Amino acid sequence: MENNLFRVENLSTSFFTHLGEVQAVRDIGFSIGKEEVLGIVGESGSGKSVTALSCMRLIQSPGKITGGSVWFRNEDLLKKSNRQMRDIRGNRIAMIFQNPMTSLNAVLKIGEQIAEPLMEHKKLSRKEAMKKAVGLLEKVQIPDASRRIHSYPHEFSGGMRQRAMIAMALSCDPDLIIADEPTTAIDVTIQSQVLDLMRELKKEFSSSLLLITHDLGVIAEICSRVVVMYGSMIMEEASVEDLFYKAAHPYTLGLLKSIPRPGRQANERLNPIAGTPPVQLNPSPGCPFAPRCEFAMKICRTGTPGFTTLGDGHRSACWLLHENAPANPLRKGE
């Protein structure tokens, strides 16, 4: 993609514990175009949030980025100094963290927290920054914004705190917003409102969006492309349409089968994926999904599959797709 704004190449991140090396992200790569929405989906523990934190250079000890590069406007963020990264974070790249209650400073008023990046990066006076903070709260549909900027986070509901986080992320008009589980811990009605708001504001501010979630419904609603992660690796990457109608990896198909769908019979049971996600402490060779995959072959447990290209922007890492593999049971009857 020629208009790539953001590109991750061969990124690996590990946590070095007293028990050994936990390989939280293993050799992953993806790109985001200008004004594009890319989703990263997968079960808890698959490496989604660590990927986002690695991209923002926010990994703390005992964690360490062990390889790869993160390109933003043709500059490798992994080679930037800490001072240079502070100029980028919250300014050119903003992040909406997973839990707004713990991400917001409990002892600072909402307006002060939104105004801070404006004073730091845009060099606005406190009065100018607070005025803009009111406007941002109005944009994210917080009622009586001029009064609510003087509220503390605990005085906001969960949905309002999430809106305040979005306002803070948009304050400096960033090129890229990374949203880590932005709809977690809020009810379905508010979740829909937050997604609609993010879609509208992304368009208004012409920002790109990296959305991290475990909810395929959220992916379907707002994303154009999606990366499926499992066991700290990418299993599949496709357009949203191809993911839902032409999924090629057993893990992706397992995710799709485990979600409720309109038209299901009341007594029809969901089809969960058997087993539990792997622990990435000194992981075994081979495909990380092999222990839970009903189609696993011997090679799946001993060799890591490479990506097979299935179409424009669609790739999947599965031995069943190899040219020398036996008849693919996932495509039986097609």
FENVENKA-V643085 format. One record per residue. D_CENTER is the distance of its C-alpha to the mean C-alpha in Angstrom with 1 decimal. Layout:
d_center:D_CENTER
d_center:D_CENTER
This chain:
d_center:19.8
d_center:22.2
d_center:20.4
d_center:17.3
d_center:16.1
d_center:13.6
d_center:14.0
d_center:13.0
d_center:16.1
d_center:16.9
d_center:14.8
d_center:16.0
d_center:15.8
d_center:18.2
d_center:19.7
d_center:23.5
d_center:25.0
d_center:28.7
d_center:28.0
d_center:26.5
d_center:23.5
d_center:20.2
d_center:18.1
d_center:14.6
d_center:13.2
d_center:15.8
d_center:16.4
d_center:13.3
d_center:13.2
d_center:11.7
d_center:12.5
d_center:11.9
d_center:15.1
d_center:16.7
d_center:15.7
d_center:13.3
d_center:10.3
d_center:8.0
d_center:5.8
d_center:4.5
d_center:6.9
d_center:9.4
d_center:11.8
d_center:11.8
d_center:12.7
d_center:11.1
d_center:9.6
d_center:5.8
d_center:6.6
d_center:9.4
d_center:7.9
d_center:6.5
d_center:9.9
d_center:11.7
d_center:10.8
d_center:12.2
d_center:15.1
d_center:14.8
d_center:15.5
d_center:18.8
d_center:21.8
d_center:22.2
d_center:18.9
d_center:19.3
d_center:17.7
d_center:20.2
d_center:19.8
d_center:18.3
d_center:17.6
d_center:15.0
d_center:16.7
d_center:16.5
d_center:19.5
d_center:21.2
d_center:21.1
d_center:19.7
d_center:17.9
d_center:18.9
d_center:22.5
d_center:22.4
d_center:24.4
d_center:23.1
d_center:25.0
d_center:23.4
d_center:19.8
d_center:21.0
d_center:22.1
d_center:18.7
d_center:16.5
d_center:16.8
d_center:18.9
d_center:17.5
d_center:13.9
d_center:12.8
d_center:10.3
d_center:10.2
d_center:10.2
d_center:10.0
d_center:13.8
d_center:15.7
d_center:19.0
d_center:18.4
d_center:16.5
d_center:19.5
d_center:22.8
d_center:25.1
d_center:28.2
d_center:27.4
d_center:27.8
d_center:24.9
d_center:26.6
d_center:27.1
d_center:23.4
d_center:22.6
d_center:25.6
d_center:25.0
d_center:22.6
d_center:25.1
d_center:28.0
d_center:26.3
d_center:24.9
d_center:27.0
d_center:30.1
d_center:30.9
d_center:33.5
d_center:32.7
d_center:34.4
d_center:32.6
d_center:29.2
d_center:30.0
d_center:31.2
d_center:28.0
d_center:26.1
d_center:28.2
d_center:27.4
d_center:23.6
d_center:24.1
d_center:26.2
d_center:23.6
d_center:21.1
d_center:24.1
d_center:25.2
d_center:28.9
d_center:31.6
d_center:29.2
d_center:32.1
d_center:32.9
d_center:29.5
d_center:28.5
d_center:31.0
d_center:29.3
d_center:27.6
d_center:24.2
d_center:26.0
d_center:27.9
d_center:24.9
d_center:23.6
d_center:20.0
d_center:19.3
d_center:21.1
d_center:19.3
d_center:16.0
d_center:17.8
d_center:19.2
d_center:15.9
d_center:15.1
d_center:18.6
d_center:18.1
d_center:15.1
d_center:17.3
d_center:20.4
d_center:20.8
d_center:19.6
d_center:16.8
d_center:16.1
d_center:12.3
d_center:10.1
d_center:6.8
d_center:6.2
d_center:5.2
d_center:7.0
d_center:9.4
d_center:11.8
d_center:12.4
d_center:16.2
d_center:17.4
d_center:19.7
d_center:19.2
d_center:21.3
d_center:19.5
d_center:16.1
d_center:17.6
d_center:19.0
d_center:15.8
d_center:14.1
d_center:17.4
d_center:17.5
d_center:14.2
d_center:15.4
d_center:18.8
d_center:17.9
d_center:15.6
d_center:18.7
d_center:21.1
d_center:19.6
d_center:18.7
d_center:15.3
d_center:12.5
d_center:9.0
d_center:5.5
d_center:4.1
d_center:2.1
d_center:5.8
d_center:8.9
d_center:10.9
d_center:12.1
d_center:14.1
d_center:11.4
d_center:10.2
d_center:13.9
d_center:14.6
d_center:12.5
d_center:10.9
d_center:13.3
d_center:11.8
d_center:9.5
d_center:9.0
d_center:10.1
d_center:10.1
d_center:13.0
d_center:15.1
d_center:13.1
d_center:13.6
d_center:12.5
d_center:14.8
d_center:14.5
d_center:13.3
d_center:14.9
d_center:15.4
d_center:14.7
d_center:18.4
d_center:18.9
d_center:16.3
d_center:18.2
d_center:21.7
d_center:21.8
d_center:19.4
d_center:21.1
d_center:19.6
d_center:21.0
d_center:17.8
d_center:16.2
d_center:19.6
d_center:19.6
d_center:16.5
d_center:18.1
d_center:21.4
d_center:20.2
d_center:19.1
d_center:22.0
d_center:23.3
d_center:25.9
d_center:29.4
d_center:29.1
d_center:32.3
d_center:32.5
d_center:33.6
d_center:31.1
d_center:28.9
d_center:25.2
d_center:24.8
d_center:22.5
d_center:21.6
d_center:24.3
d_center:23.8
d_center:21.1
d_center:18.2
d_center:19.7
d_center:20.2
d_center:19.3
d_center:22.5
d_center:24.4
d_center:22.8
d_center:25.3
d_center:25.7
d_center:24.7
d_center:21.9
d_center:19.9
d_center:20.2
d_center:23.9
d_center:25.2
d_center:23.7
d_center:24.4
d_center:27.6
d_center:28.1
d_center:27.8
d_center:30.6
d_center:32.1
d_center:30.3
d_center:26.9
d_center:27.8
d_center:29.2
d_center:27.3
d_center:23.7
d_center:23.4
d_center:22.6
d_center:20.8
d_center:23.0
d_center:22.7
d_center:23.3
d_center:23.3
d_center:21.9
d_center:18.3
d_center:18.4
d_center:18.5
d_center:18.6
d_center:19.6
d_center:22.4
d_center:26.0
d_center:27.1
d_center:26.4
d_center:28.6
d_center:31.8
d_center:33.9
d_center:32.2
d_center:34.3
d_center:34.0
d_center:30.4
d_center:30.6
d_center:27.4
d_center:29.3
d_center:32.5
d_center:34.4
d_center:32.7
